[in-house]
Amino acid sequence: MGKQKLGFIVNPVAGMGGKVGLKGSDGYEIFKKAKELGAEPESPTRAVEALERIIRIRDNIELVTYPYEMGEDEAKECEFSPTVIGSIKRGDTTSCDTKNAAKEMLKLEVALLLFAGGDGTARDIYDVIGDRIPVLGIPTGVKIHSAVYATTPQNAGDLAVRYLDRKSSSIRLREAEVMDIDEQAFRENRLSAKLYGYLKVPYKRNLVQSAKAGSVPGEEAIMDAIACDVVNNMQDDYLYIVGSGTTLRGIMEKLGLEKTLLGVDAVHNRNLVGSDLNEAQLLKLIEDKKQR
């Protein structure tokens, strides 16, 4: 019996917008702006973290990937000898390259397609694959709303190994949601999410993400109580880093401060000292301060 084929695709630009506060990387103009702001690729590192967990079955699989930063470089860093298909322009990849790679993987009938990216990448994969072969995402993007991703890159690698183990019967496939949001609305502090379809994903509880969901009735009182407790216990000598989401917005409302719903803010002595912070701004702000 021949070796099982593991397809491997990396979207090298996924996640670049996050550290510079752009809330996404979709579109060439946003990608260019992220680079101008000093963003570095996140996706290749996350992909390597997943592959490092697959090394133990390296001799039992055939790793099929795309050239250069779309998989070949990461595979060779982990000392795989990959089968490289297709062609791209190094340093200038697009969603079309992701779709072309997925088409080739489908033709080769890979046992599992492992891909690194964000929600936009999941959409590209779905557009080509549908539910015809199993897939699994390595999370690298700024905004992960889809349930097709493992909870961490390491868990993606571990789950891939367990699924490809012919002796294992404990890993089943489930239909998982492919979600994406309107990035322009996202940058304007509005969340507009849409369900695009379903991919077949190996499932093991705690290893795979659940889709993002809105609050259920009855939660408002609980969230209000949490906000009150946090505010009542704030200490003036601490810098408070307030993350995104409606739960955290309740805290800011109690303080009478404006919240960046989908960004990171900072509060000191109950005053807003930073709004919609990117990584560099946040690191500068917390220097020599106690923070929570």
Backbone as numpy.savetxt, mean C-alpha at the origin, in Angstrom:
# Nx Ny Nz CAx CAy CAz Cx Cy Cz
7.01 -33.43 -12.33 6.16 -32.23 -12.33 7.04 -30.98 -12.33
6.74 -30.02 -13.22 7.56 -28.83 -13.32 7.38 -27.89 -12.15
8.28 -26.92 -12.10 8.20 -25.93 -11.02 6.98 -25.04 -11.21
6.39 -24.60 -10.11 5.30 -23.64 -10.18 5.85 -22.27 -10.55
5.10 -21.56 -11.36 5.51 -20.21 -11.76 4.91 -19.18 -10.79
5.78 -18.33 -10.27 5.35 -17.21 -9.45 5.59 -15.94 -10.24
4.51 -15.25 -10.63 4.65 -13.97 -11.31 4.98 -12.88 -10.31
5.79 -11.92 -10.73 6.25 -10.88 -9.81 6.35 -9.56 -10.55
5.54 -8.58 -10.13 5.51 -7.27 -10.78 5.69 -6.19 -9.71
6.56 -5.22 -9.98 6.77 -4.09 -9.08 6.39 -2.81 -9.81
5.50 -2.03 -9.20 5.24 -0.67 -9.68 6.24 0.23 -8.95
7.33 0.61 -9.59 8.43 1.27 -8.87 8.11 2.66 -8.35
7.03 3.28 -8.81 6.73 4.64 -8.37 5.64 4.67 -7.29
5.04 3.54 -6.97 3.98 3.52 -5.96 4.53 3.97 -4.61
3.79 4.80 -3.91 4.18 5.24 -2.58 5.08 6.45 -2.53
5.53 6.93 -3.68 6.47 8.06 -3.67 5.82 9.34 -3.17
4.50 9.48 -3.34 3.84 10.71 -2.93 3.64 10.84 -1.43
3.70 9.72 -0.71 3.34 9.73 0.70 4.25 10.56 1.58
5.55 10.35 1.47 6.48 11.03 2.36 6.57 12.52 2.12
6.11 12.96 0.94 6.14 14.39 0.66 4.74 14.98 0.69
3.80 14.25 1.28 2.47 14.79 1.56 1.56 14.97 0.37
1.78 14.22 -0.72 0.95 14.40 -1.91 -0.26 13.49 -1.95
-0.37 12.55 -0.98 -1.55 11.69 -0.86 -1.81 10.90 -2.14
-0.79 10.27 -2.64 -0.95 9.46 -3.84 0.15 9.73 -4.85
0.26 8.80 -5.82 1.30 8.93 -6.84 0.75 8.75 -8.24
-0.58 8.71 -8.38 -1.18 8.47 -9.68 -1.00 9.67 -10.59
-0.61 9.40 -11.83 -0.47 10.46 -12.81 0.95 10.97 -12.91
1.35 11.29 -14.15 2.74 11.70 -14.39 3.09 13.00 -13.69
2.17 13.97 -13.67 2.47 15.27 -13.08 2.71 15.15 -11.57
1.90 14.31 -10.90 2.08 14.11 -9.47 3.39 13.37 -9.21
3.70 12.40 -10.05 4.96 11.67 -9.91 6.15 12.63 -10.07
6.07 13.52 -11.06 7.15 14.49 -11.29 7.29 15.43 -10.10
6.17 15.88 -9.55 6.21 16.77 -8.40 6.81 16.07 -7.19
6.46 14.80 -7.01 7.01 14.03 -5.89 8.53 13.95 -5.99
9.04 13.73 -7.20 10.49 13.66 -7.40 11.14 15.00 -7.12
10.47 16.09 -7.55 11.02 17.43 -7.30 11.09 17.74 -5.80
10.17 17.16 -5.03 10.15 17.37 -3.58 11.09 16.42 -2.83
11.83 15.62 -3.59 12.83 14.74 -2.98 12.33 13.36 -2.62
11.18 12.96 -3.17 10.64 11.63 -2.85 11.54 10.53 -3.42
11.69 9.48 -2.65 12.46 8.30 -3.07 11.50 7.13 -3.24
11.79 6.23 -4.17 10.91 5.07 -4.38 10.80 4.21 -3.12
9.58 3.86 -2.76 9.31 2.99 -1.62 9.09 1.55 -2.07
8.49 1.40 -3.25 8.02 0.11 -3.70 9.13 -0.95 -3.83
10.28 -0.61 -4.42 11.32 -1.63 -4.54 11.76 -2.22 -3.20
11.89 -1.38 -2.19 12.30 -1.85 -0.86 11.26 -2.80 -0.28
9.97 -2.44 -0.41 8.91 -3.30 0.11 8.86 -4.62 -0.64
9.10 -4.56 -1.95 9.09 -5.78 -2.75 10.21 -6.73 -2.31
11.37 -6.18 -2.04 12.50 -7.00 -1.56 12.16 -7.63 -0.21
11.50 -6.87 0.67 11.12 -7.41 1.98 10.22 -8.63 1.82
9.34 -8.60 0.82 8.47 -9.75 0.57 9.26 -10.92 -0.02
10.11 -10.61 -1.00 10.89 -11.68 -1.64 11.83 -12.38 -0.67
12.33 -11.65 0.30 13.24 -12.26 1.28 12.57 -13.39 2.04
11.23 -13.35 2.16 10.51 -14.41 2.84 10.25 -15.60 1.92
10.48 -15.40 0.62 10.22 -16.46 -0.36 11.50 -17.20 -0.72
12.64 -16.68 -0.31 13.93 -17.28 -0.65 13.97 -18.76 -0.30
13.31 -19.14 0.81 13.39 -20.53 1.28 12.79 -21.54 0.30
11.94 -21.08 -0.64 11.41 -22.01 -1.65 11.93 -21.67 -3.04
13.02 -20.91 -3.07 13.58 -20.43 -4.34 13.84 -21.56 -5.33
14.32 -22.70 -4.86 14.66 -23.80 -5.74 13.44 -24.56 -6.25
12.28 -24.26 -5.68 11.07 -25.02 -6.03 10.11 -24.25 -6.92
10.47 -23.01 -7.26 9.58 -22.19 -8.09 10.36 -21.56 -9.23
9.64 -21.13 -10.25 10.22 -20.31 -11.31 9.66 -18.90 -11.15
10.52 -17.95 -10.87 10.10 -16.57 -10.68 10.10 -15.86 -12.03
8.93 -15.43 -12.46 8.77 -14.75 -13.75 8.50 -13.28 -13.48
9.29 -12.40 -14.10 9.14 -10.98 -13.78 9.42 -10.11 -15.00
9.30 -8.80 -14.81 9.54 -7.82 -15.85 10.92 -7.19 -15.65
11.44 -6.48 -16.67 12.83 -6.00 -16.59 13.05 -4.91 -15.53
14.33 -4.79 -15.18 14.86 -3.69 -14.38 14.07 -3.49 -13.08
13.64 -2.21 -12.84 13.02 -1.89 -11.55 11.61 -2.46 -11.40
11.07 -3.09 -12.44 9.74 -3.67 -12.33 9.76 -5.11 -11.81
10.92 -5.54 -11.30 10.98 -6.87 -10.70 12.33 -7.55 -10.82
12.98 -7.37 -11.96 14.26 -8.03 -12.19 15.31 -7.61 -11.17
15.43 -6.30 -10.93 16.44 -5.80 -10.00 16.21 -6.33 -8.59
14.96 -6.32 -8.15 14.63 -6.78 -6.80 14.87 -8.28 -6.67
14.51 -9.03 -7.71 14.72 -10.48 -7.68 16.20 -10.83 -7.58
17.01 -10.14 -8.36 18.45 -10.43 -8.35 19.09 -9.99 -7.04
18.55 -8.92 -6.43 19.05 -8.52 -5.12 18.85 -9.62 -4.09
17.79 -10.40 -4.26 17.51 -11.52 -3.35 18.10 -12.83 -3.87
18.96 -12.74 -4.88 19.70 -13.88 -5.42 18.80 -14.91 -6.09
17.67 -14.46 -6.65 16.89 -15.30 -7.54 17.53 -15.25 -8.92
17.23 -16.25 -9.73 17.60 -16.24 -11.15 16.29 -16.18 -11.94
15.71 -14.99 -12.08 14.36 -14.88 -12.62 14.30 -15.08 -14.13
13.14 -15.49 -14.60 12.82 -15.48 -16.01 12.26 -14.09 -16.32
12.97 -13.32 -17.13 12.58 -11.93 -17.40 11.89 -11.86 -18.76
10.68 -11.30 -18.77 9.91 -11.18 -20.00 9.59 -9.71 -20.27
9.16 -9.42 -21.50 8.73 -8.07 -21.83 9.87 -7.07 -21.94
9.51 -5.81 -22.13 10.51 -4.74 -22.23 9.90 -3.44 -21.71
10.73 -2.60 -21.10 10.32 -1.29 -20.60 11.47 -0.32 -20.82
11.17 0.96 -20.62 12.21 1.98 -20.63 12.62 2.22 -19.19
13.84 1.91 -18.85 14.30 2.04 -17.47 14.10 3.48 -16.97
13.54 3.58 -15.77 13.36 4.89 -15.16 12.16 5.66 -15.66
11.34 5.06 -16.51 10.20 5.78 -17.08 9.02 4.83 -17.27
8.61 4.17 -16.20 7.52 3.20 -16.30 6.16 3.88 -16.12
5.14 3.25 -16.68 3.77 3.76 -16.60 2.82 2.62 -16.25
1.55 2.98 -16.07 0.55 1.96 -15.79 0.40 0.98 -16.96
0.71 1.45 -18.15 0.65 0.55 -19.32 1.65 -0.59 -19.18
2.81 -0.30 -18.59 3.81 -1.36 -18.37 3.27 -2.39 -17.38
2.59 -1.92 -16.33 2.01 -2.85 -15.36 0.98 -3.74 -16.04
0.13 -3.16 -16.86 -0.90 -3.93 -17.55 -0.28 -4.92 -18.54
0.74 -4.49 -19.26 1.41 -5.40 -20.20 2.04 -6.58 -19.46
2.66 -6.29 -18.32 3.26 -7.36 -17.53 2.20 -8.35 -17.07
1.07 -7.82 -16.60 -0.01 -8.69 -16.14 -0.54 -9.56 -17.28
-0.65 -9.00 -18.47 -1.10 -9.77 -19.64 -0.17 -10.95 -19.90
1.13 -10.70 -19.84 2.11 -11.75 -20.08 2.04 -12.83 -19.00
1.85 -12.41 -17.75 1.73 -13.38 -16.65 0.49 -14.26 -16.84
-0.58 -13.64 -17.32 -1.82 -14.39 -17.56 -1.61 -15.43 -18.65
-0.91 -15.05 -19.72 -0.63 -15.99 -20.80 0.19 -17.18 -20.31
1.10 -16.91 -19.39 1.97 -17.97 -18.86 1.29 -18.80 -17.78
0.09 -18.40 -17.40 -0.71 -19.12 -16.40 0.09 -19.33 -15.11
0.63 -18.24 -14.58 1.38 -18.33 -13.33 0.45 -18.84 -12.22
1.03 -19.57 -11.27 0.24 -20.11 -10.16 -0.24 -19.00 -9.24
0.55 -17.94 -9.14 0.21 -16.79 -8.31 0.92 -15.57 -8.87
0.21 -14.45 -8.93 0.81 -13.18 -9.35 1.00 -12.32 -8.12
2.23 -12.06 -7.75 2.57 -11.23 -6.60 2.98 -9.86 -7.14
2.32 -8.80 -6.68 2.64 -7.47 -7.20 2.78 -6.47 -6.08
3.65 -5.49 -6.29 3.91 -4.44 -5.31 3.38 -3.12 -5.83
2.55 -2.45 -5.02 2.00 -1.17 -5.45 0.95 -0.67 -4.50
0.08 0.19 -5.02 -1.02 0.74 -4.25 -2.34 0.43 -4.93
-3.38 1.18 -4.59 -4.70 0.89 -5.14 -4.74 1.06 -6.66
-4.00 2.04 -7.18 -3.97 2.23 -8.62 -3.37 1.02 -9.33
-2.35 0.43 -8.72 -1.73 -0.77 -9.29 -2.72 -1.93 -9.27
-3.47 -2.07 -8.16 -4.47 -3.13 -8.07 -5.52 -2.99 -9.17
-5.89 -1.74 -9.47 -6.85 -1.50 -10.55 -6.28 -1.93 -11.89
-5.02 -1.60 -12.13 -4.38 -2.01 -13.39 -4.35 -3.52 -13.52
-4.03 -4.21 -12.44 -3.99 -5.68 -12.45 -5.39 -6.23 -12.71
-6.39 -5.65 -12.02 -7.77 -6.12 -12.19 -8.25 -5.93 -13.63
-7.91 -4.80 -14.23 -8.35 -4.52 -15.60 -7.91 -5.62 -16.57
-6.78 -6.24 -16.28 -6.23 -7.26 -17.18 -6.58 -8.68 -16.72
-6.46 -8.93 -15.43 -6.56 -10.30 -14.89 -7.99 -10.72 -14.61
-8.80 -9.78 -14.09 -10.13 -10.18 -13.62 -9.99 -11.21 -12.52
-10.74 -12.29 -12.63 -10.66 -13.34 -11.62 -10.05 -14.63 -12.17
-9.22 -14.47 -13.21 -8.74 -15.67 -13.92 -7.56 -16.37 -13.25
-6.71 -15.63 -12.54 -5.62 -16.27 -11.79 -5.52 -15.63 -10.41
-4.99 -16.36 -9.42 -4.84 -15.80 -8.08 -3.77 -14.70 -8.06
-4.02 -13.67 -7.27 -3.06 -12.58 -7.12 -2.91 -12.24 -5.64
-1.84 -11.53 -5.32 -1.63 -11.05 -3.96 -0.80 -9.78 -4.01
-1.24 -8.74 -3.30 -0.54 -7.47 -3.32 0.43 -7.29 -2.17
1.58 -6.71 -2.47 2.55 -6.26 -1.46 2.26 -4.78 -1.24
1.85 -4.36 -0.05 1.44 -2.97 0.15 2.61 -2.00 0.13
2.55 -1.01 -0.77 3.60 -0.01 -0.85 3.03 1.39 -1.04
1.76 1.51 -1.35 1.18 2.79 -1.71 0.82 3.65 -0.52
0.48 4.91 -0.81 0.07 5.87 0.20 -1.30 5.52 0.74
-2.18 5.13 -0.15 -3.58 4.89 0.20 -3.92 3.46 -0.19
-4.14 2.61 0.78 -4.51 1.24 0.52 -5.93 1.03 1.02
-6.88 1.03 0.10 -8.26 0.75 0.44 -8.68 -0.65 -0.01
-7.94 -1.23 -0.92 -8.29 -2.54 -1.47 -7.94 -3.66 -0.50
-8.74 -4.74 -0.57 -8.53 -5.89 0.30 -7.67 -6.96 -0.35
-6.99 -6.62 -1.45 -6.18 -7.60 -2.17 -4.74 -7.62 -1.68
-4.44 -6.79 -0.67 -3.07 -6.66 -0.18 -2.88 -7.41 1.14
-1.67 -7.95 1.32 -1.28 -8.47 2.62 -1.13 -7.30 3.58
-1.12 -7.60 4.88 -1.02 -6.53 5.87 0.36 -5.91 5.91
1.39 -6.68 5.55 2.77 -6.18 5.49 3.48 -6.86 4.34
4.59 -6.31 3.85 5.36 -7.00 2.82 5.82 -8.39 3.27
6.24 -8.49 4.54 6.69 -9.79 5.05 5.56 -10.81 5.02
4.36 -10.37 5.41 3.22 -11.29 5.39 2.84 -11.69 3.98
3.06 -10.79 3.02 2.82 -11.13 1.62 3.72 -12.28 1.19
4.99 -12.20 1.57 5.93 -13.27 1.24 5.56 -14.58 1.91
5.23 -14.50 3.19 4.88 -15.72 3.94 3.62 -16.38 3.37
2.63 -15.56 3.03 1.39 -16.11 2.50 1.61 -16.72 1.11
2.45 -16.09 0.30 2.77 -16.65 -1.01 3.42 -18.02 -0.87
4.33 -18.15 0.07 4.99 -19.44 0.31 3.97 -20.49 0.72
3.10 -20.15 1.63 2.11 -21.11 2.11 1.14 -21.50 1.00
0.79 -20.56 0.15 -0.13 -20.87 -0.93 0.53 -21.77 -1.98
1.80 -21.52 -2.25 2.50 -22.29 -3.28 2.95 -23.67 -2.79
2.89 -23.89 -1.50 3.27 -25.19 -0.94 2.21 -26.22 -1.30
2.55 -27.14 -2.17 1.57 -28.12 -2.64 1.04 -28.99 -1.50
1.81 -29.11 -0.43 1.39 -29.96 0.68 0.40 -29.25 1.59
0.24 -27.93 1.39 -0.63 -27.16 2.27 -2.04 -27.08 1.69
-3.02 -27.37 2.52 -4.42 -27.28 2.08 -5.18 -26.26 2.91
-4.43 -25.49 3.72 -5.08 -24.57 4.65 -5.35 -23.20 4.04
-4.76 -22.90 2.89 -4.92 -21.58 2.28 -5.97 -21.66 1.18
-7.04 -20.94 1.37 -8.10 -20.90 0.37 -8.08 -19.57 -0.36
-8.78 -19.52 -1.48 -8.91 -18.28 -2.23 -10.23 -17.61 -1.87
-10.22 -16.29 -1.84 -11.47 -15.56 -1.65 -11.50 -14.40 -2.63
-12.69 -13.91 -2.91 -12.84 -12.73 -3.74 -12.62 -11.49 -2.88
-11.66 -10.66 -3.24 -11.31 -9.48 -2.45 -11.54 -8.22 -3.27
-11.99 -7.17 -2.59 -12.37 -5.93 -3.26 -11.17 -5.15 -3.79
-11.31 -4.64 -5.00 -10.38 -3.67 -5.57 -11.05 -2.31 -5.45
-10.51 -1.48 -4.57 -11.06 -0.14 -4.32 -10.04 0.91 -4.75
-10.52 2.07 -5.11 -9.62 3.19 -5.35 -10.38 4.47 -5.08
-9.65 5.54 -4.86 -10.27 6.82 -4.56 -9.88 7.84 -5.62
-10.65 8.91 -5.65 -10.35 10.05 -6.51 -9.24 10.84 -5.84
-8.02 10.75 -6.39 -6.88 11.40 -5.72 -7.02 12.91 -5.67
-7.60 13.52 -6.70 -7.74 14.97 -6.68 -8.67 15.39 -5.55
-9.77 14.67 -5.40 -10.68 14.95 -4.28 -9.99 14.69 -2.95
-9.16 13.65 -2.92 -8.41 13.29 -1.71 -7.52 14.45 -1.28
-6.85 15.09 -2.24 -5.97 16.21 -1.93 -6.76 17.45 -1.50
-8.04 17.47 -1.84 -8.91 18.58 -1.43 -9.68 18.23 -0.16
-9.20 17.18 0.54 -9.78 16.80 1.83 -11.16 16.15 1.71
-11.44 15.55 0.55 -12.70 14.83 0.35 -12.37 13.38 -0.01
-13.07 12.46 0.62 -12.84 11.05 0.36 -13.94 10.50 -0.52
-13.58 10.08 -1.73 -14.54 9.53 -2.68 -14.01 8.19 -3.16
-14.47 7.10 -2.56 -13.98 5.77 -2.88 -14.96 5.04 -3.78
-14.43 4.14 -4.60 -15.27 3.40 -5.54 -14.80 1.96 -5.62
-15.76 1.05 -5.69 -15.45 -0.37 -5.88 -15.33 -0.64 -7.37
-14.19 -1.22 -7.79 -13.96 -1.48 -9.20 -14.17 -2.94 -9.58
-14.04 -3.84 -8.63 -14.22 -5.25 -8.93 -13.56 -6.12 -7.87
-13.37 -7.39 -8.23 -12.83 -8.36 -7.27 -11.72 -9.18 -7.91
-10.70 -9.45 -7.12 -9.62 -10.33 -7.52 -9.61 -11.56 -6.60
-9.16 -12.68 -7.12 -9.03 -13.87 -6.29 -7.70 -13.83 -5.54
-7.77 -13.88 -4.21 -6.60 -13.67 -3.37 -6.47 -14.82 -2.36
-5.26 -15.36 -2.15 -5.06 -16.32 -1.06 -5.41 -15.65 0.26
-6.14 -16.36 1.10 -6.62 -15.73 2.32 -6.19 -16.49 3.56
-5.64 -15.76 4.49 -5.36 -16.25 5.83 -5.58 -15.09 6.77
-6.44 -15.27 7.74 -6.79 -14.18 8.64 -5.53 -13.57 9.28
-5.52 -12.28 9.42 -4.42 -11.49 9.99 -3.24 -11.29 9.03
-3.23 -12.00 7.92 -2.17 -11.80 6.93 -2.63 -10.92 5.77
-3.95 -10.82 5.59 -4.50 -10.07 4.46 -5.38 -8.95 4.99
-5.34 -7.80 4.30 -6.12 -6.64 4.72 -7.60 -6.83 4.46
-8.40 -6.15 5.26 -9.82 -6.02 4.98 -10.03 -4.71 4.24
-11.13 -4.64 3.50 -11.44 -3.39 2.80 -11.79 -2.32 3.81
-11.48 -1.06 3.48 -11.87 0.05 4.32 -13.39 0.15 4.36
-13.94 0.46 5.52 -15.39 0.58 5.65 -15.74 1.79 6.49
-16.93 2.35 6.27 -17.38 3.49 7.04 -17.85 3.06 8.42
-18.11 4.04 9.27 -18.58 3.75 10.62 -19.98 3.15 10.58
-20.28 2.31 11.55 -21.61 1.73 11.67 -22.40 2.53 12.69
-23.75 2.46 12.61 -24.58 3.21 13.58 -24.22 2.83 15.01
-24.19 3.83 15.90 -23.87 3.56 17.30 -22.43 3.85 17.65
-21.58 4.03 16.64 -20.17 4.28 16.92 -19.91 5.73 17.32
-20.80 6.64 16.96 -20.53 8.06 17.20 -20.33 8.36 18.68
-21.15 7.74 19.53 -21.02 7.98 20.97 -19.70 7.46 21.50
-19.26 6.31 20.95 -17.98 5.73 21.37 -16.83 6.63 20.94
-16.89 7.12 19.70 -15.83 8.00 19.19 -15.77 9.30 19.99
-16.94 9.79 20.37 -17.00 11.02 21.15 -16.36 10.82 22.53
-16.61 9.65 23.11 -16.03 9.35 24.43 -14.52 9.22 24.34
-14.05 8.60 23.27 -12.60 8.47 23.07 -11.96 9.85 22.93
-12.58 10.72 22.11 -12.05 12.07 21.90 -11.98 12.84 23.22
-13.04 12.73 24.03 -13.05 13.42 25.32 -11.93 12.93 26.22
-11.72 11.62 26.23 -10.69 11.04 27.09 -9.30 11.51 26.66
-9.05 11.52 25.36 -7.75 11.96 24.86 -7.49 13.41 25.22
-8.48 14.27 24.95 -8.32 15.70 25.21 -8.13 15.97 26.71
-8.89 15.28 27.54 -8.80 15.50 28.99 -7.44 15.09 29.56
-6.76 14.20 28.87 -5.48 13.70 29.37 -4.27 14.28 28.63
-4.49 15.28 27.82 -3.37 15.91 27.11 -2.50 16.69 28.09
-1.18 16.59 27.91 -0.22 17.30 28.75 0.45 18.40 27.94
0.63 19.56 28.56 1.15 20.72 27.83 2.58 20.55 27.34
3.35 19.66 27.95 4.76 19.53 27.53 4.97 18.49 26.44
3.87 17.98 25.88 3.98 16.99 24.81 3.49 17.56 23.49
4.13 17.12 22.41 3.64 17.38 21.06 2.76 16.20 20.67
1.54 16.48 20.24 0.62 15.41 19.86 0.52 15.34 18.34
0.84 14.19 17.80 0.76 13.95 16.36 -0.58 13.30 16.07
-1.39 13.97 15.27 -2.76 13.54 15.04 -2.89 13.03 13.61
-3.16 11.74 13.47 -3.25 11.12 12.16 -4.55 11.40 11.44
-4.77 10.69 10.34 -5.92 10.97 9.48 -7.16 10.22 9.93
-8.31 10.66 9.43 -9.55 9.94 9.66 -10.54 10.65 10.54
-11.79 10.18 10.49 -12.87 10.82 11.24 -12.74 10.61 12.74
-12.14 9.49 13.16 -11.95 9.26 14.60 -11.06 10.35 15.19
-9.98 10.66 14.51 -9.06 11.69 14.99 -9.63 13.09 14.83
-10.52 13.26 13.87 -11.15 14.57 13.69 -11.94 14.97 14.94
-12.54 13.97 15.60 -13.30 14.24 16.81 -12.44 14.87 17.89
-11.18 14.47 17.98 -10.26 15.05 18.96 -10.01 16.52 18.65
-9.78 16.80 17.38 -9.51 18.18 16.99 -10.74 19.07 17.20
-11.91 18.51 16.97 -13.13 19.29 17.19 -13.29 19.66 18.65
-12.93 18.73 19.54 -13.00 19.02 20.97 -12.04 20.15 21.36
-10.93 20.24 20.62 -9.94 21.28 20.89 -10.28 22.59 20.18
-11.29 22.55 19.31 -11.63 23.74 18.54 -10.64 24.03 17.44
-9.98 22.98 16.93 -8.95 23.14 15.90 -9.40 22.50 14.59
-8.89 23.03 13.49 -9.23 22.48 12.18 -8.39 21.24 11.92
-9.03 20.18 11.41 -8.35 18.92 11.13 -8.17 18.72 9.65
-6.97 18.33 9.23 -6.77 17.84 7.87 -7.27 16.41 7.86
-8.44 16.18 7.32 -9.10 14.87 7.45 -8.23 13.74 6.96
-7.52 13.96 5.86 -6.75 12.88 5.26 -5.25 13.11 5.35
-4.85 13.94 6.31 -3.42 14.20 6.49 -3.04 14.12 7.96
-1.81 14.52 8.27 -1.27 14.46 9.63 -1.06 15.88 10.15
-1.61 16.16 11.34 -1.48 17.47 11.97 -0.73 17.32 13.30
-0.31 18.45 13.88 0.41 18.43 15.15 -0.15 19.49 16.09
-0.26 19.12 17.37 -0.83 20.00 18.40 0.15 20.10 19.56
0.38 21.32 20.04 1.22 21.54 21.22 0.55 22.60 22.09
0.43 22.31 23.38 -0.28 23.22 24.29 -1.67 23.57 23.76
-2.30 22.57 23.14 -3.66 22.68 22.61 -3.78 23.69 21.46
-2.64 24.01 20.86 -2.63 24.88 19.67 -2.15 24.07 18.47
-2.69 24.40 17.30 -2.27 23.75 16.06 -0.91 24.30 15.65
0.11 23.44 15.61 1.46 23.90 15.26 1.94 23.33 13.93
1.15 22.47 13.33 1.51 21.90 12.04 0.30 21.29 11.39
0.10 21.55 10.10 -1.08 21.07 9.39 -0.68 20.34 8.11
-1.29 19.18 7.88 -1.04 18.38 6.67 0.46 18.18 6.45
1.12 17.65 7.46 2.57 17.54 7.47 3.07 16.37 6.62
4.18 16.60 5.91 4.84 15.47 5.26 5.93 14.94 6.19
6.64 13.93 5.75 7.61 13.27 6.63 8.71 14.22 7.10
9.27 14.97 6.16 10.38 15.85 6.52 9.93 16.92 7.52
8.75 17.48 7.29 8.23 18.50 8.21 7.98 17.92 9.59
7.46 16.71 9.63 7.15 16.06 10.90 8.43 15.74 11.68
9.43 15.24 10.98 10.70 14.93 11.65 11.35 16.19 12.23
11.24 17.30 11.51 11.80 18.56 12.01 11.03 19.05 13.23
9.71 18.86 13.20 8.86 19.35 14.28 9.08 18.61 15.59
9.40 17.32 15.51 9.52 16.52 16.74 10.91 16.56 17.35
11.84 17.27 16.71 13.20 17.35 17.26 13.17 17.92 18.67
13.81 17.22 19.59 13.96 17.68 20.98 12.63 17.89 21.69
11.58 17.21 21.23 10.30 17.30 21.92 9.81 15.91 22.31
9.10 15.87 23.42 8.40 14.64 23.79 7.12 14.60 22.95
6.81 13.45 22.39 5.63 13.40 21.53 4.80 12.15 21.77
3.54 12.31 21.41 2.59 11.20 21.47 1.73 11.22 20.23
